[in-house]
Amino acid sequence: MDTLATGAGSAHGFDAGSAPVIVTLVHGTFAKGAPWTQPGSTLRGEIATALGEHEQDVAFDVFEWSGRNTHKARVKAGYELADHILKLRAASPGCRHFIVAHSHGGNVALLAHKHLPVELHALGVATLGTPFLYARMRGDLGDRSLRSMEREAVRENQIAAAVFALAMTVATIAIFGNIFENSLANAWWWAVAVGLGVGYVARPLFQKFITPHLVRALFRISGKRAAKRLADAISFEAMPQTHILSFGYPRDEAGLLLDTLEMTTRAPTWIMDKVLGLGMIAVAVIVFAGPVVGFATAALEDLVGGFDGERVGDLIATAGTAIIVGGLGIFLLFGAIRYVLSFLRGHPGGFGWERPSVHNWADIGASPAPEVPEAKSIFTQTVPYHTTATGGLRHSGLYEDTRILNAIAYWMANVR
């Protein structure tokens, strides 16, 4: 833990015998050693002065993490910040503890509370321009655990066992058919009988001894498991003792970039879902309508002179093949596009790379407001931007805006 430093500009000296306000500052992505967290910064000065006017002493604490732009780095930093807070609260058990975090530091701050007992949760977490990450599982997957999903996958091994038994049956028939050819009065029924027997024996053996291990191994590398693990890792737990305050500018550069990157996988996934749905309908129509069309053309050949049923059948077969092949081509094309674009999401300004298959099972994006199941209060405010308050990028100017800093100080002085 960094040594606590009394806030510059405070109207009152630091009294170790009292319960001061302690503010932990958490930087964002690629911002290790950020100037706004250091002594003498505008943020420290404004908050200390404003709290001094409320007759409250403040001490600042700085937490630094790797700042890498990956989900793994943020989750790891959440564990590290939780350990940091445990040491801080042990040293100052009676303090009123707040966290001020910028950008992805806000995600780190909220994730840390997953690993802390409720009594050690911060009284308040204030975030500046944080793109709050979320992973929403599709269907009913969000209410299920990894263990239950694995058990279900193993139960589904009956299908794999049946397919294996069928394959063994067909292979055995083919082998014994060749052996018995021109012998035993060409008794193919011997081959069929042996093949069915092999399949009957193979299915329970395969189902009991092979598929459970095979299915578990496949489940561990599946996109469904990866999506569930990611969703669990970046989700926020209940914080019933904590007030959450978040500020942002309209058209914040980081938010706009993440919204754009979110579309790079959402749009191809939507197209793939539509193509797959329509493709299944087309296949069903072709499979069930094919025999009907065949009988109809045969009947028309008998009833209508000069009707070429074979040509009509060829045209229908060509059209059906074109639909199936074209749909498969579109599906694979957009699958490849989604795979390539997923790397954009992981570039230095993105989310942090995810496996493309994750998007089959979860929608991953960023929200301007935190999605916490339970908190003492959650308030999100979009502050009008003006260049006289801050210079440069909007995303980098939030911690220089005195309007925001005074509001945070007032909030710290009054929340309980």
C-alpha positions in Angstrom: 0.0 0.0 0.0 1.3 3.4 -0.9 1.9 5.8 2.1 -1.2 7.9 2.8 -0.6 11.6 2.0 -2.6 14.4 3.5 -4.6 16.2 0.8 -3.0 19.5 -0.1 -5.2 22.5 0.5 -7.1 20.9 3.4 -8.2 23.5 5.9 -7.4 21.1 8.7 -4.4 19.0 9.6 -4.5 15.2 9.4 -5.6 13.9 12.8 -4.6 10.3 13.2 -7.0 10.0 16.2 -10.1 10.9 14.1 -11.7 8.9 11.3 -10.6 10.8 8.2 -11.9 10.5 4.7 -9.5 8.3 2.7 -9.7 8.4 -1.1 -8.1 5.7 -3.2 -7.3 6.9 -6.7 -7.3 4.3 -9.5 -6.0 5.1 -12.9 -7.3 3.8 -16.2 -5.8 1.9 -19.2 -2.2 2.7 -20.2 -2.1 5.3 -17.4 0.2 3.9 -14.8 1.6 6.8 -12.8 -1.1 9.1 -14.1 -0.4 12.7 -13.1 -3.9 13.3 -11.8 -3.3 10.7 -9.1 -0.1 12.4 -7.8 0.3 15.0 -5.1 -0.4 18.6 -6.3 -2.9 17.5 -9.0 -6.0 19.5 -9.7 -8.2 16.6 -8.5 -6.4 16.2 -5.2 -6.4 19.9 -4.6 -10.1 20.5 -5.4 -11.4 17.6 -3.4 -9.2 18.4 -0.4 -10.2 22.1 -0.4 -13.9 21.3 -0.8 -13.9 18.7 1.9 -12.0 21.1 4.1 -14.9 23.6 3.7 -17.1 20.8 5.1 -14.7 20.4 8.0 -13.5 17.0 6.9 -9.9 15.9 6.6 -8.9 13.8 3.7 -6.0 11.5 2.9 -5.2 10.2 -0.6 -4.1 6.7 -1.5 -3.0 5.6 -4.9 -3.5 2.1 -6.4 -1.6 1.2 -9.5 -2.2 -1.8 -11.7 -0.8 -3.0 -15.0 -3.1 -0.8 -17.1 -3.2 -3.4 -19.9 -6.3 -3.3 -22.0 -7.5 -6.9 -21.6 -10.3 -8.5 -19.6 -7.7 -10.7 -17.8 -5.7 -7.6 -16.7 -8.7 -5.9 -15.3 -10.0 -9.0 -13.5 -6.5 -9.6 -12.0 -6.3 -5.9 -11.0 -9.7 -6.4 -9.2 -8.1 -9.1 -7.0 -5.0 -6.9 -6.4 -7.2 -3.9 -5.4 -9.2 -6.0 -3.0 -6.0 -7.1 -1.3 -4.9 -3.4 -1.3 -8.1 -2.3 0.4 -7.9 -5.1 3.0 -4.5 -3.7 4.1 -5.7 -0.1 4.0 -8.8 -0.8 6.1 -6.7 -2.8 8.6 -4.4 0.2 9.0 -7.4 2.7 9.2 -10.4 0.7 10.5 -12.5 3.7 11.3 -12.1 5.7 8.0 -14.8 6.7 5.6 -13.4 5.1 2.5 -14.0 6.3 -1.1 -12.6 5.3 -4.5 -12.2 7.7 -7.4 -11.4 5.9 -10.7 -10.9 7.0 -14.3 -11.8 5.0 -17.4 -11.4 1.2 -17.0 -10.1 1.9 -13.5 -13.9 2.1 -12.6 -14.3 -1.5 -13.8 -11.4 -2.5 -11.6 -12.8 -0.7 -8.6 -16.2 -2.5 -8.9 -14.6 -5.8 -9.6 -12.5 -5.6 -6.4 -15.7 -5.6 -4.3 -16.4 -9.2 -5.5 -13.5 -10.3 -3.3 -14.2 -8.2 -0.2 -16.5 -8.8 2.8 -19.5 -6.4 2.7 -18.3 -4.6 5.8 -15.1 -3.6 4.0 -16.8 -2.3 0.9 -16.1 1.4 0.1 -18.7 3.9 1.3 -18.6 5.3 -2.2 -17.1 4.7 -5.7 -16.9 7.7 -8.1 -16.0 7.0 -11.7 -14.9 9.3 -14.5 -15.7 8.3 -18.1 -15.8 4.6 -17.3 -17.1 2.3 -20.0 -18.8 -0.3 -17.7 -18.3 -3.7 -19.4 -21.0 -6.4 -19.5 -21.4 -9.8 -20.9 -25.1 -10.8 -21.3 -25.5 -14.5 -21.9 -28.0 -15.6 -24.5 -31.1 -17.6 -23.8 -31.2 -19.0 -20.2 -27.5 -19.5 -20.0 -27.1 -16.5 -17.6 -29.0 -18.4 -14.8 -26.9 -21.5 -15.1 -23.5 -22.4 -13.6 -20.5 -23.8 -15.4 -20.9 -27.1 -13.4 -24.6 -27.5 -14.5 -23.7 -26.8 -18.1 -20.9 -29.4 -18.0 -23.3 -32.0 -16.5 -25.8 -31.3 -19.3 -23.1 -31.6 -21.9 -22.1 -35.0 -20.5 -25.7 -36.2 -20.5 -25.9 -35.3 -24.2 -23.2 -38.0 -24.9 -26.1 -40.4 -25.8 -26.3 -38.7 -29.1 -22.6 -39.1 -29.7 -22.9 -42.8 -28.6 -25.7 -43.4 -31.0 -23.8 -41.8 -33.9 -20.8 -44.0 -33.0 -22.9 -47.1 -32.9 -24.4 -46.3 -36.3 -21.0 -45.8 -37.7 -19.7 -49.1 -36.3 -22.8 -50.8 -37.7 -22.3 -49.4 -41.2 -18.6 -50.1 -41.2 -19.1 -53.7 -40.0 -21.8 -54.4 -42.6 -19.4 -53.1 -45.3 -16.5 -55.2 -44.1 -18.5 -58.4 -43.6 -20.4 -57.8 -46.8 -17.1 -58.0 -48.7 -16.1 -61.1 -46.8 -19.3 -62.9 -47.5 -19.6 -61.8 -51.1 -20.1 -64.8 -53.4 -20.2 -67.1 -50.4 -22.9 -68.4 -48.2 -25.3 -67.9 -51.1 -24.4 -64.2 -51.0 -26.0 -64.0 -47.5 -25.8 -60.2 -46.8 -28.1 -60.8 -43.9 -25.2 -62.3 -42.1 -23.3 -59.1 -42.5 -26.3 -57.0 -41.3 -26.7 -59.3 -38.3 -23.1 -59.0 -37.3 -23.1 -55.2 -37.9 -26.2 -54.7 -35.7 -24.7 -56.8 -33.0 -21.4 -54.8 -33.0 -23.4 -51.5 -32.9 -25.6 -52.8 -30.1 -22.5 -53.7 -28.0 -20.5 -50.6 -29.0 -23.1 -48.0 -28.0 -23.2 -48.7 -24.2 -19.4 -49.2 -24.1 -18.9 -45.9 -25.9 -21.5 -44.1 -23.9 -20.1 -45.3 -20.5 -16.4 -45.2 -21.0 -15.5 -42.9 -23.9 -18.0 -40.1 -24.4 -18.1 -38.7 -20.8 -14.4 -37.9 -21.0 -14.5 -36.8 -24.6 -17.5 -34.5 -24.0 -15.9 -33.0 -20.9 -12.7 -32.3 -22.9 -14.6 -30.7 -25.7 -16.7 -28.6 -23.2 -13.6 -27.2 -21.6 -12.5 -25.7 -25.0 -16.0 -24.8 -26.1 -17.2 -21.2 -26.8 -20.1 -21.7 -24.4 -17.8 -22.3 -21.5 -15.5 -19.5 -22.5 -18.5 -17.1 -22.7 -19.8 -18.2 -19.3 -16.4 -17.8 -17.6 -16.0 -14.3 -19.2 -19.5 -13.3 -18.1 -18.8 -14.4 -14.6 -15.4 -12.8 -14.4 -16.5 -9.3 -15.5 -19.9 -9.2 -13.8 -20.4 -7.0 -10.8 -21.6 -8.4 -7.5 -24.1 -6.7 -5.1 -22.7 -3.8 -3.1 -25.4 -3.0 -0.6 -23.3 -0.7 1.5 -21.8 1.4 -1.4 -22.9 4.6 -3.2 -21.9 4.7 -6.8 -21.5 8.0 -8.6 -20.4 8.1 -12.3 -19.7 11.1 -14.5 -19.1 11.3 -18.3 -19.1 13.7 -21.2 -21.4 13.3 -24.2 -19.6 11.9 -27.2 -16.7 10.8 -25.1 -14.1 9.4 -27.5 -13.6 6.1 -25.6 -17.3 5.5 -25.4 -17.8 6.2 -29.1 -14.9 3.9 -30.0 -16.2 1.0 -27.9 -19.7 1.4 -29.4 -18.3 1.2 -32.8 -16.2 -1.9 -31.9 -19.2 -3.5 -30.4 -21.0 -3.3 -33.7 -18.0 -5.1 -35.4 -19.1 -8.4 -33.8 -22.8 -7.7 -33.2 -23.6 -7.0 -36.9 -21.9 -10.2 -38.3 -23.4 -12.3 -35.5 -26.9 -11.0 -36.3 -26.4 -11.8 -40.0 -25.1 -15.3 -39.2 -28.1 -16.0 -36.9 -30.5 -14.9 -39.6 -28.8 -16.9 -42.3 -28.7 -20.0 -40.1 -32.4 -19.7 -39.2 -33.5 -19.2 -42.9 -31.1 -21.9 -43.9 -32.7 -24.5 -41.6 -36.1 -23.6 -43.0 -34.9 -23.9 -46.6 -33.3 -27.3 -45.9 -36.5 -28.5 -44.2 -38.6 -27.4 -47.2 -36.2 -29.0 -49.7 -36.1 -32.3 -47.7 -39.8 -32.7 -47.2 -40.9 -31.1 -50.5 -38.5 -33.0 -52.7 -40.4 -36.3 -52.7 -43.7 -34.5 -53.2 -42.3 -32.6 -56.2 -40.9 -35.9 -57.6 -44.3 -37.6 -57.4 -46.0 -34.6 -58.9 -43.7 -34.3 -61.9 -44.0 -38.0 -62.5 -47.8 -37.7 -62.5 -47.7 -34.7 -64.8 -45.5 -36.6 -67.3 -48.3 -39.2 -67.6 -51.1 -36.6 -67.8 -49.5 -33.8 -69.9 -47.9 -34.7 -73.2 -44.5 -33.2 -73.8 -44.0 -32.3 -70.1 -40.3 -32.8 -69.3 -40.4 -33.8 -65.6 -36.7 -34.6 -65.6 -35.8 -31.0 -66.6 -38.1 -29.6 -64.0 -36.5 -31.8 -61.4 -33.0 -30.7 -62.4 -34.0 -27.1 -62.2 -35.5 -27.6 -58.7 -32.4 -29.5 -57.6 -30.1 -26.8 -59.0 -32.1 -24.1 -57.2 -32.1 -26.0 -53.9 -28.3 -26.6 -54.2 -27.7 -22.9 -54.9 -29.7 -21.9 -51.9 -27.9 -24.3 -49.5 -24.4 -23.6 -50.9 -25.1 -19.8 -51.1 -26.4 -19.7 -47.5 -23.4 -21.8 -46.2 -21.1 -19.5 -48.1 -22.6 -16.3 -46.6 -22.5 -17.9 -43.1 -18.8 -18.8 -43.4 -18.0 -15.4 -44.9 -19.5 -13.5 -42.0 -18.0 -16.0 -39.6 -14.6 -15.1 -41.0 -15.4 -11.4 -40.9 -16.4 -11.7 -37.3 -13.2 -13.6 -36.5 -11.1 -10.9 -38.1 -13.0 -8.0 -36.5 -12.8 -9.6 -33.1 -9.1 -8.7 -33.1 -10.1 -5.1 -33.5 -11.9 -5.3 -30.2 -8.7 -6.4 -28.6 -6.5 -3.7 -30.1 -5.0 -1.1 -27.7 -8.2 1.0 -27.7 -10.8 -1.7 -27.6 -12.3 -4.1 -25.1 -9.6 -6.7 -24.7 -9.6 -9.6 -27.2 -12.3 -12.3 -26.9 -12.5 -15.6 -28.8 -14.9 -15.1 -31.7 -16.9 -18.2 -30.7 -17.8 -16.4 -27.4 -20.2 -14.2 -29.4 -22.3 -17.2 -30.2 -23.3 -17.4 -26.6 -22.9 -13.9 -25.1 -23.3 -10.2 -26.1 -20.3 -8.3 -24.9 -20.3 -4.5 -24.8 -19.9 -1.4 -22.7 -22.6 0.7 -20.9 -22.3 4.3 -19.6 -24.0 3.2 -16.4 -22.9 0.5 -14.0 -25.1 -2.6 -13.9 -24.8 -3.6 -10.2 -27.4 -6.0 -8.9 -27.7 -4.1 -5.6 -26.1 -0.9 -4.3 -27.0 1.7 -1.7 -27.5 4.2 -4.5 -26.4 4.6 -8.2 -26.3 8.0 -9.8 -25.0 8.5 -13.4 -24.6 12.1 -14.7 -23.6 13.2 -18.2 -21.9 16.6 -17.8 -22.1 19.2 -20.6 -18.6 19.6 -22.1 -16.9 22.9 -22.6 -13.3 23.5 -23.7 -12.7 26.2 -21.1 -12.9 23.7 -18.3 -10.6 21.1 -19.9 -8.3 20.9 -22.8 -7.5 18.0 -25.1 -9.5 14.9 -25.3 -12.8 14.7 -23.5 -12.0 11.3 -22.0 -8.8 12.7 -20.5 -10.3 15.9 -19.2 -12.8 14.6 -16.7 -10.4 14.7 -13.8 -9.6 18.3 -14.5 -13.2 19.6 -14.5 -13.7 21.5 -11.3 -17.5 21.2 -11.6 -17.2 17.4 -11.4 -14.6 17.5 -8.7 -16.6 19.8 -6.5 -19.7 17.6 -7.0 -17.7 14.5 -5.9 -16.4 16.4 -2.8 -19.9 17.5 -1.8 -21.1 13.9 -2.3 -18.3 12.5 -0.2 -19.1 15.0 2.6 -22.7 14.1 2.7 -23.3 10.4 1.9 -23.7 8.0 4.8 
